[in-house]
Amino acid sequence: MPSLHTNIPNICRLYTNLLQVAADKDVDKFAATVAQMTPYLEKHNNLGLAKQALDRMKQNDVKKFRTMYVSLKLSKMAQHLKISVEQVEKYSTENDIIW
């Protein structure tokens, strides 16, 4: 039976790798790493946490995209209306923006 002392570095290495992949903010790479690590994550009851992190990464990507899309849209509106983007933001509400 292997000792705990010899297993800890291997387990830590796996989680360190997962953290490094998460820091890259590449959803596909993170999902692939989670899929590859599923047996280890299940064994240590961390699969749910990894899936939550994956969902959060996807949410952040959508939020970033929506923010960029709205910003472009507001700038186009400002250009067309010949007013500043700040004025467009002031007079706009989220419900007024057509997605």
Backbone bond lengths (Angstrom), bond angles and torsions (degrees), N, CA, C in turn:
res aa  C-N    CA-C-N  psi(-1)  N-CA   C-N-CA  omega(-1)  CA-C   N-CA-C  phi
1 M - - - 1.451 - - 1.528 109.49 -
2 P 1.352 117.03 124.64 1.463 119.05 -179.83 1.526 111.28 -67.43
3 S 1.292 114.71 146.52 1.464 118.36 -179.35 1.527 110.23 -79.82
4 L 1.301 114.48 158.35 1.457 120.94 178.10 1.529 110.16 -60.43
5 H 1.310 115.54 -37.07 1.467 121.39 -178.91 1.534 111.55 -58.36
6 T 1.310 118.46 -37.05 1.467 120.61 -178.76 1.523 111.96 -81.21
7 N 1.331 118.73 -24.35 1.464 121.59 -178.95 1.524 113.94 -83.29
8 I 1.315 117.86 -30.42 1.464 121.04 -175.80 1.534 112.53 -58.31
9 P 1.340 120.12 -47.05 1.469 118.24 178.74 1.530 113.02 -59.44
10 N 1.327 117.54 -37.06 1.466 120.05 179.16 1.521 111.42 -67.06
11 I 1.322 116.92 -43.54 1.464 121.04 178.86 1.524 109.86 -64.88
12 C 1.312 117.19 -45.46 1.470 120.99 179.35 1.524 111.01 -61.10
13 R 1.317 117.29 -38.91 1.455 121.41 179.87 1.533 110.45 -61.45
14 L 1.337 116.77 -40.79 1.459 120.74 178.99 1.524 111.29 -63.15
15 Y 1.323 116.55 -45.89 1.458 120.07 -179.62 1.529 111.71 -70.34
16 T 1.307 117.13 -35.08 1.466 120.49 176.08 1.525 110.09 -62.94
17 N 1.317 116.58 -41.76 1.464 121.53 176.90 1.533 110.37 -61.26
18 L 1.330 116.64 -43.69 1.460 120.96 179.24 1.528 110.74 -62.08
19 L 1.316 117.11 -41.49 1.467 121.00 178.42 1.529 111.53 -65.12
20 Q 1.314 117.13 -39.35 1.465 120.36 178.70 1.523 110.97 -64.68
21 V 1.328 116.93 -40.44 1.462 121.06 178.36 1.521 109.42 -66.11
22 A 1.326 117.69 -41.14 1.468 121.34 178.73 1.527 110.76 -62.92
23 A 1.324 117.15 -37.53 1.467 120.80 -179.37 1.524 111.95 -64.85
24 D 1.332 117.07 -25.28 1.468 120.78 177.84 1.530 112.22 -72.32
25 K 1.330 116.86 -15.32 1.471 123.61 178.88 1.526 112.75 58.36
26 D 1.320 115.88 32.57 1.464 122.65 176.16 1.525 107.37 -101.47
27 V 1.335 116.14 102.87 1.463 121.46 -173.84 1.523 111.53 -59.06
28 D 1.317 117.98 -44.71 1.464 120.74 -178.09 1.521 111.84 -63.53
29 K 1.313 116.32 -42.82 1.465 120.44 179.61 1.529 110.60 -66.63
30 F 1.325 116.50 -39.63 1.459 120.38 178.83 1.529 110.27 -65.64
31 A 1.336 117.03 -43.10 1.467 121.12 178.81 1.525 110.76 -61.44
32 A 1.327 116.46 -41.15 1.469 120.28 178.71 1.525 111.08 -65.41
33 T 1.319 116.52 -38.90 1.463 120.34 179.19 1.524 110.78 -67.50
34 V 1.333 116.48 -41.72 1.472 120.11 177.29 1.525 109.74 -62.26
35 A 1.328 116.88 -43.55 1.466 120.38 178.97 1.527 111.05 -60.81
36 Q 1.320 115.81 -41.27 1.467 120.76 179.67 1.533 110.83 -67.58
37 M 1.318 116.68 -34.08 1.462 121.22 -176.51 1.528 113.20 -92.59
38 T 1.323 118.41 2.72 1.464 121.31 -174.71 1.529 113.94 -48.74
39 P 1.334 119.84 -46.49 1.479 117.85 179.54 1.530 113.26 -58.57
40 Y 1.327 116.77 -40.89 1.466 120.75 180.00 1.516 110.95 -69.69
41 L 1.338 116.35 -41.93 1.457 120.24 179.99 1.527 111.19 -65.32
42 E 1.322 116.97 -40.09 1.470 120.56 176.64 1.534 110.74 -64.40
43 K 1.314 115.97 -43.37 1.463 120.69 -178.33 1.527 111.44 -59.86
44 H 1.331 116.45 -35.39 1.468 120.84 -178.27 1.528 112.46 -101.15
45 N 1.337 115.79 13.52 1.473 121.67 178.58 1.528 113.13 56.79
46 N 1.312 117.07 39.44 1.461 121.85 179.69 1.527 113.59 -118.58
47 L 1.328 117.57 5.30 1.456 119.48 -178.97 1.525 111.26 -64.39
48 G 1.316 117.35 -41.12 1.469 120.83 177.98 1.515 111.67 -60.57
49 L 1.311 116.83 -40.69 1.467 121.36 178.73 1.528 110.64 -65.13
50 A 1.316 117.18 -41.50 1.465 120.92 178.66 1.525 110.38 -64.93
51 K 1.331 116.78 -39.39 1.468 119.96 177.98 1.522 111.26 -66.79
52 Q 1.329 117.41 -36.23 1.462 120.81 175.47 1.529 110.68 -63.47
53 A 1.321 116.22 -41.88 1.472 120.41 178.11 1.524 110.20 -63.19
54 L 1.317 117.34 -40.29 1.464 121.43 178.14 1.525 110.61 -63.80
55 D 1.328 117.11 -44.15 1.465 120.49 176.98 1.526 111.29 -60.90
56 R 1.332 116.68 -40.99 1.467 120.80 179.75 1.529 110.46 -64.54
57 M 1.316 116.88 -39.53 1.469 120.08 178.04 1.527 109.90 -62.19
58 K 1.321 116.86 -41.79 1.465 120.48 178.46 1.516 110.62 -65.17
59 Q 1.327 117.55 -41.93 1.463 121.00 177.38 1.522 110.87 -60.43
60 N 1.325 116.62 -43.26 1.468 120.25 179.81 1.520 111.53 -63.62
61 D 1.337 117.06 -37.81 1.464 120.22 177.48 1.525 110.96 -64.42
62 V 1.329 116.58 -43.12 1.470 120.19 178.74 1.521 110.05 -64.30
63 K 1.325 116.39 -44.03 1.471 120.64 179.55 1.527 110.74 -60.94
64 K 1.314 116.62 -43.28 1.466 121.28 179.40 1.528 110.16 -62.55
65 F 1.337 116.17 -43.80 1.457 120.67 -179.88 1.528 110.94 -64.73
66 R 1.330 116.42 -44.92 1.465 119.86 179.56 1.521 110.76 -62.12
67 T 1.319 117.07 -41.48 1.454 120.93 179.54 1.523 110.15 -62.59
68 M 1.316 116.63 -43.97 1.460 120.50 179.04 1.525 109.87 -64.28
69 Y 1.328 116.93 -43.52 1.457 121.05 -178.41 1.522 110.47 -63.35
70 V 1.317 117.12 -45.54 1.463 120.62 -179.97 1.518 110.03 -64.68
71 S 1.328 117.42 -41.51 1.459 120.49 179.79 1.521 110.82 -61.05
72 L 1.319 116.92 -43.45 1.460 119.45 177.45 1.517 110.47 -63.73
73 K 1.314 116.02 -42.43 1.445 120.94 -179.36 1.530 110.17 -62.91
74 L 1.312 117.99 -44.48 1.454 121.29 179.90 1.524 111.21 -64.58
75 S 1.314 116.64 -38.29 1.464 119.00 179.90 1.523 110.94 -67.21
76 K 1.334 116.24 -37.45 1.469 119.53 176.33 1.520 110.69 -65.54
77 M 1.327 115.57 -40.53 1.463 119.30 177.74 1.522 110.34 -62.89
78 A 1.313 116.60 -43.96 1.461 121.21 -179.87 1.521 110.60 -61.28
79 Q 1.313 115.95 -42.65 1.461 120.48 179.20 1.527 110.50 -63.16
80 H 1.309 116.54 -45.20 1.459 121.18 -178.75 1.538 111.62 -66.34
81 L 1.329 115.96 -40.57 1.462 120.59 -177.69 1.523 112.80 -84.66
82 K 1.321 116.39 -8.63 1.465 123.55 -179.51 1.530 111.61 59.15
83 I 1.335 113.41 44.88 1.460 121.52 173.45 1.522 107.52 -132.60
84 S 1.317 115.89 171.10 1.461 119.33 -178.45 1.529 110.79 -77.31
85 V 1.324 114.23 158.30 1.464 120.30 177.17 1.531 109.46 -61.08
86 E 1.332 116.07 -37.27 1.468 120.09 178.93 1.526 111.08 -60.31
87 Q 1.325 115.80 -39.46 1.465 118.68 178.08 1.525 111.20 -67.70
88 V 1.329 116.50 -39.34 1.463 119.54 177.28 1.522 109.31 -61.75
89 E 1.345 117.01 -44.67 1.461 120.55 178.78 1.526 110.98 -61.73
90 K 1.327 115.85 -40.22 1.464 120.63 -179.55 1.522 111.36 -62.19
91 Y 1.308 116.24 -41.14 1.456 120.58 -175.45 1.523 113.48 -90.50
92 S 1.301 117.12 -5.46 1.466 121.19 -178.26 1.519 110.72 -101.95
93 T 1.297 114.86 153.44 1.456 120.89 168.44 1.522 106.34 -125.83
94 E 1.305 116.48 163.68 1.460 119.42 -178.58 1.520 111.41 -60.67
95 N 1.312 117.39 -32.18 1.467 120.87 -179.29 1.528 112.26 -70.10
96 D 1.315 117.09 -21.28 1.461 120.26 -179.31 1.527 112.55 -80.74
97 I 1.322 116.57 -19.62 1.465 120.31 -175.16 1.516 108.97 -82.52
98 I 1.301 116.39 127.98 1.462 121.75 179.60 1.518 107.92 -88.30
99 W 1.308 116.10 122.71 1.463 120.44 179.68 1.463 107.58 -85.88
